[in-house]
């Protein structure tokens, strides 16, 4: 299949990548003097010493700090509003997002609301969002990622849930790209094996979706190939031994590459389908939802010959050098899930009932834009079937 030779690329984030890079934070140019450090409502950031180390680095740079710890695993509009209120009260002139994708996504919403009036959904461009322009520049963000999954440290988009309407949607603006991202694999060694796998597959699907998307191009293909190759080889190692710094580094590298893929091409509808699940069931980790849907989802495109040559190449990238049929991709994908111990995930594990029509309407109405990237267009019945085939 011919690759689109044209693309637009905009990634203004400065990236410090590698083990020990958090120790260099104090020497970097700072976008202000008063930082609100945003962390999750869990214990790990404090327990593992990452918050104390970040505070020490900022204080060495002459920065005053305060902490906001009100971010849920699937961040909500209420989390964003509370964070923005804290930022304004403290007089923060920039944010430090310290954590995983949820913290970075919520920090973008906080940055927006700290400088703009109204409700977050006023600025959401899809679903029931009003799509109003962002008049005032959001607060600058420094992103320090403690996981390897979302790529949110190097993109200008944040995913937030509106609980009242069960919408999991996004805000997007060039000013929401972090000004600085620290990707330090040492901070990821404490992630438990199961969540290492969930996060790694989120990164993997960013690149796989980008690779099969109708808008795939020379640049997105380049990033996606290397990301997929690294994840196939090193994610099982990181899951097996979280202290393996080489494996953690390669998985983090693949995640950063996958983040670039998202800035270069629109992902396909797999993420839209998953958002419908986790919008109703916020206890479902995003990566787990993607894994649950993946076999049925990609089998649909294989059956309908969406891009046979790309699926063959994907199988080879995943470790099947002799792959010759698009179906080989499904085999390779399941083998990788087995190697990471996540091949048998069930929707019922997370209390999800078989409300497939509800999920279908949600993904159409909230994340319908993502279907534009699919090489084969799904009917409503196709979407329901994918949910049904994924259910167990």
C-alpha atoms as one frame of an Amber mdcrd trajectory, in Angstrom:
protein
   0.000   0.000   0.000   1.357   3.401  -0.991   2.333   5.597   1.934   1.216
   9.216   1.984   4.387  11.248   1.345   2.892  14.433   2.843   2.612  15.234
   6.537   2.589  18.037   9.089   4.622  17.752  12.262   4.502  19.949  15.342
   6.048  18.696  18.582   7.378  21.742  20.444   8.141  19.820  23.646  11.748
  19.608  24.783  12.409  16.024  25.885  14.953  14.863  28.452  15.057  11.108
  27.928  16.937   8.455  29.862  17.666   6.978  33.267  18.451   9.628  35.874
  17.100  12.584  33.911  14.913  13.735  36.798  18.164  14.753  38.477  18.653
  17.343  35.727  15.332  19.117  36.196  16.851  21.902  38.309  19.165  22.949
  35.460  16.401  23.448  32.898  14.793  26.782  31.928  11.629  27.224  33.994
   8.434  28.772  32.612   7.656  30.583  35.872   8.410  30.964  39.564   5.440
  29.270  41.289   4.575  25.689  40.347   1.516  23.644  41.226   2.654  20.012
  41.225  -0.219  17.802  40.071  -0.249  14.161  41.227  -2.826  11.390  41.497
  -4.980  10.668  44.527  -3.042   7.435  45.094  -0.003   6.830  47.282   2.720
   5.701  44.889   4.160   9.102  43.909   4.813   9.953  47.543   5.702   6.420
  48.677   8.312   5.965  45.960   9.937   9.316  46.708   9.201  10.824  43.299
   7.315  13.798  44.725  10.066  14.622  47.209  12.724  14.383  44.503  10.719
  16.629  42.169  10.167  19.208  44.907  13.877  19.176  45.724  14.803  19.742
  42.088  12.340  22.618  41.718  13.470  24.240  44.958  17.078  24.044  43.773
  15.944  26.017  40.726  14.381  28.672  42.957  10.799  27.583  42.305   8.101
  27.760  44.987   5.772  24.757  44.978   2.446  23.486  46.193   0.823  20.092
  45.583  -2.606  19.206  44.177  -3.346  15.491  44.661  -6.914  15.220  43.385
  -6.586  13.307  40.106  -8.485  10.034  39.672  -7.277   7.149  37.431  -9.825
   8.255  34.801  -9.770  12.035  35.441 -13.042  13.911  35.503 -14.367  17.399
  34.877 -14.634  17.813  38.649 -10.945  16.896  39.106 -10.018  19.509  36.500
 -12.140  22.236  38.081 -10.713  21.527  41.541  -7.164  21.632  40.189  -7.784
  24.916  38.372  -9.232  26.419  41.541  -6.117  25.320  43.452  -3.840  26.793
  40.772  -5.597  30.153  40.857  -5.694  30.270  44.658  -1.975  29.516  44.868
  -1.110  31.920  42.076   0.685  29.239  40.085   2.263  30.420  36.860   2.996
  26.879  35.638   2.140  23.257  36.380   4.304  20.196  36.929   2.424  17.032
  35.970   4.063  14.197  37.917   2.553  10.799  37.181   0.991   8.738  34.446
  -1.328   9.599  31.600  -4.242  10.502  33.853  -2.199  13.132  35.688  -0.818
  14.593  32.462  -4.245  14.688  30.801  -5.869  16.290  33.829  -3.023  18.806
  34.092  -3.833  19.992  30.579  -7.446  20.576  31.591  -6.286  22.360  34.745
  -3.928  24.520  32.688  -6.793  25.508  30.402  -9.314  26.271  33.154  -6.812
  28.181  35.258  -6.705  30.931  32.633 -10.113  30.631  30.946 -13.607  31.080
  32.369 -16.450  28.606  32.200 -16.781  24.840  32.263 -14.295  22.457  30.670
 -16.964  21.120  28.315 -17.265  24.593  26.823 -13.919  23.842  25.143 -14.451
  20.187  24.164 -14.769  20.012  20.364 -16.812  16.800  20.055 -19.843  15.078
  21.597 -21.882  17.475  23.730 -18.945  19.884  23.986 -19.498  23.452  22.808
 -16.181  23.729  20.972 -15.609  27.325  22.063 -12.223  28.875  21.250  -9.597
  29.002  23.981  -9.128  32.741  24.364  -6.337  32.837  26.962  -3.140  30.834
  26.754  -3.202  27.910  29.239  -0.579  27.690  31.960   2.706  26.106  30.802
   3.247  22.468  31.782   6.317  20.448  32.674   5.466  16.752  32.340   7.364
  14.123  34.336   6.001  10.743  33.372   6.154   7.801  35.762   4.589   5.338
  33.317   5.090   4.299  29.695   1.703   4.200  28.037  -0.090   7.312  26.893
   2.501   9.513  25.207   0.699  12.466  26.780   4.001  14.041  27.763   4.583
  15.014  24.130   1.153  15.837  22.714  -1.321  18.693  22.950  -4.377  16.662
  23.891  -5.967  15.641  27.191  -8.680  13.023  27.754 -11.273  13.778  30.442
 -14.545  12.118  31.546 -17.806  13.960  32.097 -19.504  11.680  34.592 -23.040
  13.063  34.268 -23.255  12.128  30.588 -20.759   9.217  30.565 -18.652  10.982
  27.943 -14.925  10.347  27.747 -13.702  13.035  25.406 -10.770  15.377  24.846
  -9.492  18.916  24.766  -6.840  19.895  22.257  -4.750  23.005  21.657  -1.146
  23.688  20.595  -0.479  25.471  23.904  -1.250  22.244  25.781   1.961  20.596
  24.573   4.216  20.448  27.647   7.148  22.841  27.361   9.393  20.167  28.874
   9.011  16.410  29.252  11.201  14.274  31.469  11.054  10.602  30.503  13.111
   8.842  33.154  12.754   5.034  33.080  14.009   4.821  36.661  10.651   6.285
  37.730   8.846   3.405  36.003  10.584   0.525  37.779   7.986   0.569  40.566
   5.003   0.001  38.231   3.496  -3.454  38.970   3.697  -6.099  36.195   0.026
  -6.017  35.243  -0.069  -2.253  34.869   3.241  -2.319  33.018   1.477  -4.551
  30.484  -1.668  -2.398  30.326   0.360   0.744  29.735   2.662  -0.914  27.225
  -0.256  -2.131  25.145  -1.770   1.352  25.165   1.463   2.610  23.611   1.496
  -0.335  21.211  -2.030   0.358  19.992  -1.226   4.035  19.471   1.369   2.929
  16.940  -0.629   0.050  15.433  -3.683   2.251  14.927  -1.504   4.981  13.448
   0.121   2.438  11.127  -3.178   1.153   9.702  -4.896   4.564   9.675  -5.977
   6.057   6.371  -3.870   9.120   7.169  -0.648   7.179   7.871   2.366   8.866
   6.298   6.124   8.611   5.938   6.842  10.121   9.352   4.146   8.315  11.334
   5.186   5.006   9.743   8.800   5.597  10.755   7.927   6.260  14.399   5.351
   3.446  14.541   7.656   0.768  13.143  10.369   1.439  15.695   7.890   1.697
  18.564   6.220  -1.607  17.693   9.552  -3.378  17.262  10.779  -2.195  20.672
   7.552  -3.079  22.471   7.418  -6.556  20.959  10.924  -7.303  22.187  11.094
  -5.478  25.500   7.583  -5.247  26.986   7.528  -8.922  28.080  10.915  -8.387
  29.735   9.703  -5.318  31.610   6.608  -7.203  32.759   8.696 -10.167  33.937
  11.309  -8.043  35.726  10.317  -4.492  36.535  13.843  -3.663  37.660  15.273
  -4.419  34.213  16.347  -0.889  33.336  17.211  -1.747  29.733  13.702  -3.099
  29.164  12.117  -0.135  30.942  14.169   2.255  28.825  13.171   0.621  25.559
   9.490   0.514  26.517   9.645   4.181  27.524  11.343   4.989  24.232   8.593
   3.169  22.321   5.962   5.086  24.257   7.570   8.416  23.411   7.686   7.401
  19.743   4.032   6.377  19.892   3.193   9.786  21.310   4.746  11.301  18.212
   2.591   9.028  16.042  -0.498  10.606  17.572   0.655  14.069  16.563   1.194
  12.935  12.966  -1.956  10.976  12.181  -5.442  10.421  13.551  -5.782   7.119
  15.380  -8.406   4.628  14.278 -11.624   3.852  16.128 -10.252   1.283  18.593
  -9.610   4.059  21.095 -13.120   5.395  20.502 -14.640   2.006  21.300 -12.591
   1.685  24.469 -13.551   5.165  25.647 -17.172   4.029  25.613 -16.307   1.206
  28.003 -14.238   3.223  30.471 -16.623   6.201  30.352 -19.261   3.986  31.986
 -16.742   1.951  34.008 -13.963   4.258  35.265 -12.390   1.362  37.199 -11.382
  -0.150  33.837  -7.750   0.731  33.035  -7.581   2.171  29.532  -4.932  -0.297
  28.390  -6.929  -3.229  29.737  -9.970  -2.095  27.763  -7.911  -1.860  24.592
  -6.531  -5.363  25.116 -10.028  -6.776  25.670 -11.259  -5.270  22.385  -8.145
  -5.844  20.308  -8.595  -9.340  18.875 -12.162  -8.748  17.671 -11.406  -5.193
  16.583  -8.409  -5.918  14.381  -9.967  -9.161  13.096 -12.705  -7.007  11.580
 -10.159  -5.149   9.442  -8.315  -8.342   8.566 -11.556  -9.997   7.384 -12.466
  -6.944   5.344  -8.978  -6.546   3.824  -8.497  -3.039   5.170  -4.759  -3.092
   4.479  -3.458  -6.634   4.045   0.159  -5.680   3.415   0.319  -3.567   6.555
  -1.033  -6.367   8.724   1.596  -8.719   7.328   4.286  -6.170   8.149   2.838
  -5.667  11.629   3.058  -9.416  12.262   6.722  -9.327  11.307   7.357  -6.329
  13.539   5.746  -8.253  16.388   8.210 -11.098  15.998   6.917 -13.345  13.190
   9.577 -12.942  10.475   7.922 -15.524   8.201   4.453 -13.924   8.321   2.765
 -13.951   4.928  -0.966 -13.571   5.642  -2.788 -10.690   7.345  -4.260 -13.201
   9.806  -0.736 -13.737  11.119  -0.987 -10.357  12.823  -3.774 -11.628  15.091
  -1.648 -14.646  15.992   1.363 -12.457  16.777  -0.729 -10.013  18.819  -2.250
 -12.773  20.956   1.205 -14.307  21.504   2.493 -10.974  22.805  -0.497 -10.677
  25.132   0.171 -14.197  26.391   3.830 -13.352  26.975   2.713 -10.385  29.090
   0.067 -12.361  30.995  -2.933 -10.366  29.778  -4.462 -12.569  27.078  -7.395
 -13.687  29.234  -8.808 -10.348  30.402 -12.594 -10.245  30.676 -15.057  -7.357
  30.625 -16.850  -9.092  33.480 -13.669  -8.735  35.570 -14.498  -5.018  35.697
 -18.241  -5.343  36.217 -19.090  -4.552  32.604 -22.515  -5.843  31.523 -23.225
  -6.706  27.859 -24.848  -3.342  27.049 -23.449  -3.317  23.534 -26.035  -0.993
  21.956 -25.344   1.597  24.661 -21.606   1.376  24.053 -22.107   1.654  20.306
 -24.204   4.822  20.575 -21.700   6.336  22.992 -18.711   5.761  20.725 -20.611
   7.083  17.693 -21.864  10.206  19.453 -18.763  11.075  21.491 -15.786   9.756
  19.513 -17.278   9.506  16.042 -14.428  11.582  14.599 -12.064   8.629  15.032
 -13.959   6.507  12.520 -12.739   8.898   9.836  -9.309   7.262  10.092 -10.594
   3.732   9.436  -9.776   2.265   6.024 -13.006   0.238   6.188 -16.099   1.955
   7.576 -18.023   0.078  10.252 -21.786  -0.079  10.456 -23.515   0.206  13.822
 -24.055  -3.549  13.638 -20.328  -4.085  13.100 -19.522  -2.085  16.234 -22.045
  -4.026  18.306 -20.554  -7.267  16.991 -17.034  -6.248  18.018 -18.229  -5.501
  21.546 -20.110  -8.817  21.630 -17.154 -10.825  20.339 -14.950  -9.169  22.968
 -17.288 -10.001  25.829 -16.599 -12.839  28.205
